[in-house]
Amino acid sequence: MSNDQLEGIFSEIESLFGAHQSLVRVVLSGRRRNMQTPHERIDMRPVLIKNSMQIQLTYSDGRAMTTKNYAPADTPLPSLLRAGYANILLEQTCGSVSVRITKKGEPLIHRTSEKKEQVLEHDRTKSRLLEPSDPFLIAVGISDKEGNLKPSKADKYRQVEEFLRLLTPALASAISAGHIPAPSQEKPLTIVDLGCGHAYLTFAAHQYLRGQGLPVSVIGIDVRTASRDRNNEIAKQLGISGSIEFRAEEIADTSLTKADVAIALHACDTATDDAIAWAINAGSGLALIAPCCHHDIQAQMNEIPEPWSMMTRNGIMKERLGDLLTDALRMQIMKLHGYRVEAIEFIGGEHTPRNLMIRAVKTGATADSAEQQRYEQMISLWKIKPALAALLSR
Ligand SMILES: C[S@@+](CC[C@H](N)C(=O)[O-])C[C@H]1O[C@@H](n2cnc3c(N)ncnc32)[C@H](O)[C@@H]1O
């Protein structure tokens, strides 16, 4: 009986699928009892390629995503429906059907009349570096179990993506200019994420760069042991523990001494200074640092040199000036240590007010003496000592 029921619903799904003009997507996921599915999850949707309708299949092997386009008649939907998936979702512009196949092999069917939009752009994935249904995004909690981006994590997702968008070309040019040795399987590129927290960026850098064919070895450092344990467990689940690891250490005291690339996304307050000091001491060829809150210099801005009180008499302006002073001094210190340094906006302010990134490449160029004087003048004018300078003079 349940076989007939199953065949009935499979035929219905096939015929709904045939109405491509109203098809939004089909998702197959989960595994029926005692059955092995070819992929963990498969997403199908119609796309327009050179004005002709195709069906795009995206599937994951639990670690990476693959995309294939089929002529509608060649789409292997009938065999995939019967391949052992426990959950089938078919969405159309006018409603959806979802089927859950129980342990006994019975289909539980749920229908809605919720309207959905059909999006036919085939290169939608190109404008995204990270597909929300990528298993690592589900594992770290950016996406839910169905592979949809969690609204509460949308800003973090954008931050991570934009960070990657800047990391990739910066890496390529640092490698081609010889500031970072060209990575090989024997000597992969080493990346450290300082103050990695839940490691959204750490995993993203690992997965994305590996997906681009770059051999990388990634380390995440965070003072919290709970973060280390959680992140190492996720790495294990994803089967990537051989090339990504997490340590619970203070940045300033980490046992790690070298990495080609140092990244830090919103390491709290002076943890950003610890991260920069670490990169300088380790001689990292590339450092991408997006600072977080800035309290160190603000707390030292007690004697305001005139005529600057005009800008500091309002708290919000004093705070912003303190932020700028902090980052400008950090950059100047890096410059004095042989880095070519720029400040860039890495993401729109609507996703985070902490949207400045310090991009630094170690060229080894000696800064001229005027740069040293400029730095000295600035700190003596404001009677401040940046945390970064204190760390480097230890
Ligand atoms: C605001 S969170 C950012 C986490 C992550 N980079 C992200 O963007 O999602 C800052 C992280 O820095 C870590 N942290 C702060 N000070 C640290 C230090 N001195 N050494 C290591 N980790 C530190 C915190 O435990 C926290 O996980």
PDBQT file of the ligand as one rigid body, heavy atoms in Angstrom, charges set to zero:
ROOT
HETATM    1  C1  LIG A 401      33.668  40.075  18.689  1.00  0.00    +0.000 C 
HETATM    2  S1  LIG A 401      34.276  38.447  18.707  1.00  0.00    +0.000 S 
HETATM    3  C2  LIG A 401      34.625  38.208  17.010  1.00  0.00    +0.000 C 
HETATM    4  C3  LIG A 401      34.743  36.758  16.661  1.00  0.00    +0.000 C 
HETATM    5  C4  LIG A 401      34.981  36.443  15.178  1.00  0.00    +0.000 C 
HETATM    6  N1  LIG A 401      36.227  36.923  14.694  1.00  0.00    +0.000 N 
HETATM    7  C5  LIG A 401      33.845  36.933  14.333  1.00  0.00    +0.000 C 
HETATM    8  O1  LIG A 401      33.998  37.936  13.648  1.00  0.00    +0.000 OA
HETATM    9  O2  LIG A 401      32.770  36.338  14.370  1.00  0.00    +0.000 OA
HETATM   10  C6  LIG A 401      35.864  38.660  19.428  1.00  0.00    +0.000 C 
HETATM   11  C7  LIG A 401      36.553  37.357  19.809  1.00  0.00    +0.000 C 
HETATM   12  O3  LIG A 401      37.883  37.654  20.242  1.00  0.00    +0.000 OA
HETATM   13  C8  LIG A 401      38.203  36.806  21.333  1.00  0.00    +0.000 C 
HETATM   14  N2  LIG A 401      39.287  37.468  22.090  1.00  0.00    +0.000 N 
HETATM   15  C9  LIG A 401      39.223  38.658  22.733  1.00  0.00    +0.000 A 
HETATM   16  N3  LIG A 401      40.411  38.958  23.281  1.00  0.00    +0.000 NA
HETATM   17  C10 LIG A 401      41.248  37.925  22.968  1.00  0.00    +0.000 A 
HETATM   18  C11 LIG A 401      42.622  37.666  23.224  1.00  0.00    +0.000 A 
HETATM   19  N4  LIG A 401      43.355  38.532  23.899  1.00  0.00    +0.000 N 
HETATM   20  N5  LIG A 401      43.155  36.521  22.761  1.00  0.00    +0.000 NA
HETATM   21  C12 LIG A 401      42.395  35.631  22.058  1.00  0.00    +0.000 A 
HETATM   22  N6  LIG A 401      41.095  35.845  21.764  1.00  0.00    +0.000 NA
HETATM   23  C13 LIG A 401      40.533  36.980  22.195  1.00  0.00    +0.000 A 
HETATM   24  C14 LIG A 401      36.912  36.670  22.091  1.00  0.00    +0.000 C 
HETATM   25  O4  LIG A 401      36.903  35.517  22.907  1.00  0.00    +0.000 OA
HETATM   26  C15 LIG A 401      35.891  36.627  20.968  1.00  0.00    +0.000 C 
HETATM   27  O5  LIG A 401      35.613  35.312  20.587  1.00  0.00    +0.000 OA
ENDROOT
TORSDOF 0
